[in-house]
């Protein structure tokens, strides 16, 4: 079995920073693609950032230049450094991990971590 767990959420003032971590554990060899998604109240879930095995990254326009996604392949961990946070970044942030499976790839989600940006 594979478990994906996020950590690092919390309450921060506008302009502040947070670093989210996502660890994949269990029957796992590596994370092929790691991603962060978020769901704000009353809105649909959206992609925040994604990183591939080779280190290629994708960002939502709303976070580009403020957020940085990175990974530690040896630790099967994906990070999201969030700087210059805004109230509109308030959401539950979910980690998504695409991992090699017996037949192809499998997708796993974490349970989510709350990020609240408020003064």
N, C-alpha and C positions, 0 to 999 in steps of 0.2 A: 504494500500500500504506500501511497504517497501523501504527504501532508504539506500544505503550504500555509505559512503563518506570517502575518504582518505584525509589525510593531513600530512604535515611534510617533503615533498620532498624539494629539492633545490640543490644548487651547493656547493660542498665540496671538499677540497683538498685530495689527496691520503693520507691514514692513518687516516683520520678524521672519525667522527661519525655523524649519523643522527638517529632520531627516527620517524618512521612512525606510524600514528594512523588510525584506521578504526572504524567508528561508524555506527552501524545499528540502524535505527529509523523507526517509523511508527507502523504498526500493527505487532509487533514482541514480542514474549515472551522471546526467548533466541536464541543465536547462538549455533547451535549444533557443527559445525566444522567451524573454521575460517582459512583462508589461505591467503598467499601472493604469487603472481605470478609476473613475470616480462617479458617484451619483449624489447630486445635490437634491435637497428637498423639492419635490414636485417636478423634477427633471429626469430625463433618461440617462442611463449610464453612458459615459463617454470615455474615449481613449485619452489618456493624459500623455503617456510616453511609452515607448517600446524599444527594446534593445535586442539585437540578434547575437548569435554565437560569435560572429566576427566583429561585433562592436558597432555595427551600424545602428543609428538611432533615428527615431521618429518622435516628433513632438506635436501636440495640439498647438494651434496658433496662439491660443490664450495663455500658454505657459512658456512658450519659446523665449529663451533669454533669461528666464527666471528659475526654471527647474532644470535639473540635470539628472539623467538616469545613468547608472553605472552598474557593473556587475563584478562579482568575485567568483570566478568559475571553480576555484578549488573549494570554496565554501558553499557552492550552490545558492548564492545569495544575490539578490538584486536590490539596489538602493535607489531612492528618489530624494535628492537634495532639493528642498524647496526654499527659495529665497524671495525676498520682497513680496511676502504673502499679502493677499488682498481678501477682503470679506467674501468676495465671490468665489474664492477657492474653498470655502467651507463646503464639506461633503464627506461622505464615507469613501475612503480610498481602498480599492481592492487590488490585490496582486493576482496576476494571471501568469501561469507558467506552462509552457508547452514542452513536453518531455518525451523522449523516445519511449515507445511502448513495444509490446510483443509484436504487434503488427502496425507499424507506422508510428504515429505520434498521438499523444494523449494530452488533453487540456485540463488544468486544475486551477481552482480558484481558492483564495483565502477567504476568511470570514469577514474581513474588512476592518479598517481602523478609522476612527472618527478624527477629522481635522476641523477645528473651529477657529476661524480668524475673526476676532472681535476685540474691541477696546472696552 
